């Protein structure tokens, strides 16, 4: 199993972040679009693809598996609820790389049965971005997930800041995802550079 494109994994809500963060050196970015008409989602997903190609970014589309396949995305991310409705057989046949969210042992087993290209565990710390049915997992759970996942790459997400980033890598995460710490930073480009520097230490 190959490792992930980068140790840092910004999750963004608009294509402009692909340009800004990709331009600053981020090489693995997830586009998570919510609550907009389907034609707007398509337009933003296409724009993000063009920007990702320009900046050599491995771009991941969240949720919209049919659109990801249609547009030729290399990566797709699904939550547990998406697994209910996604056609996993079709997804596998296209060769698109798949990441799956997990929050419990049961969800991890279900995800691993899908033979994903990574599993994500969250929230590691409390997050205010979305209402979570699960409380903070803590870095110890990351180490446990690392062992349970075998050679499947592991992504940490949820409440992670630059200061907390190294502890996630140390606990066994192959890549660390964050939303607010990038797109709500005072200087997002500088934040990417600081994360990249921390990833190399």
Secondary structure as the mmCIF struct_conf table of DSSP 4:
data_model
#
loop_
_struct_conf.conf_type_id
_struct_conf.id
_struct_conf.beg_label_comp_id
_struct_conf.beg_label_asym_id
_struct_conf.beg_label_seq_id
_struct_conf.end_label_comp_id
_struct_conf.end_label_asym_id
_struct_conf.end_label_seq_id
HELX_LH_PP_P HELX_LH_PP_P1 UNK A 2 UNK A 4
BEND BEND1 UNK A 5 UNK A 5
BEND BEND2 UNK A 7 UNK A 7
STRN STRN1 UNK A 8 UNK A 12
BEND BEND3 UNK A 13 UNK A 14
HELX_RH_AL_P HELX_RH_AL_P1 UNK A 15 UNK A 23
TURN_TY1_P TURN_TY1_P1 UNK A 24 UNK A 25
STRN STRN2 UNK A 28 UNK A 31
BEND BEND4 UNK A 35 UNK A 36
HELX_RH_AL_P HELX_RH_AL_P2 UNK A 38 UNK A 54
TURN_TY1_P TURN_TY1_P2 UNK A 55 UNK A 56
STRN STRN3 UNK A 58 UNK A 62
BEND BEND5 UNK A 63 UNK A 63
HELX_RH_AL_P HELX_RH_AL_P3 UNK A 65 UNK A 71
TURN_TY1_P TURN_TY1_P3 UNK A 72 UNK A 72
BEND BEND6 UNK A 74 UNK A 74
STRN STRN4 UNK A 75 UNK A 78
HELX_RH_AL_P HELX_RH_AL_P4 UNK A 80 UNK A 85
BEND BEND7 UNK A 86 UNK A 86
HELX_RH_AL_P HELX_RH_AL_P5 UNK A 88 UNK A 94
TURN_TY1_P TURN_TY1_P4 UNK A 95 UNK A 95
STRN STRN5 UNK A 97 UNK A 102
BEND BEND8 UNK A 104 UNK A 104
HELX_RH_AL_P HELX_RH_AL_P6 UNK A 105 UNK A 113
TURN_TY1_P TURN_TY1_P5 UNK A 114 UNK A 115
BEND BEND9 UNK A 117 UNK A 117
STRN STRN6 UNK A 118 UNK A 121
BEND BEND10 UNK A 124 UNK A 125
BEND BEND11 UNK A 128 UNK A 130
BEND BEND12 UNK A 133 UNK A 134
HELX_RH_AL_P HELX_RH_AL_P7 UNK A 139 UNK A 148
TURN_TY1_P TURN_TY1_P6 UNK A 149 UNK A 151
BEND BEND13 UNK A 152 UNK A 152
STRN STRN7 UNK A 153 UNK A 156
BEND BEND14 UNK A 158 UNK A 159
HELX_RH_AL_P HELX_RH_AL_P8 UNK A 162 UNK A 171
TURN_TY1_P TURN_TY1_P7 UNK A 172 UNK A 172
BEND BEND15 UNK A 174 UNK A 174
STRN STRN8 UNK A 175 UNK A 178
BEND BEND16 UNK A 179 UNK A 179
HELX_RH_AL_P HELX_RH_AL_P9 UNK A 180 UNK A 183
TURN_TY1_P TURN_TY1_P8 UNK A 184 UNK A 184
BEND BEND17 UNK A 185 UNK A 185
TURN_TY1_P TURN_TY1_P9 UNK A 186 UNK A 187
HELX_RH_AL_P HELX_RH_AL_P10 UNK A 188 UNK A 199
TURN_TY1_P TURN_TY1_P10 UNK A 200 UNK A 200
#
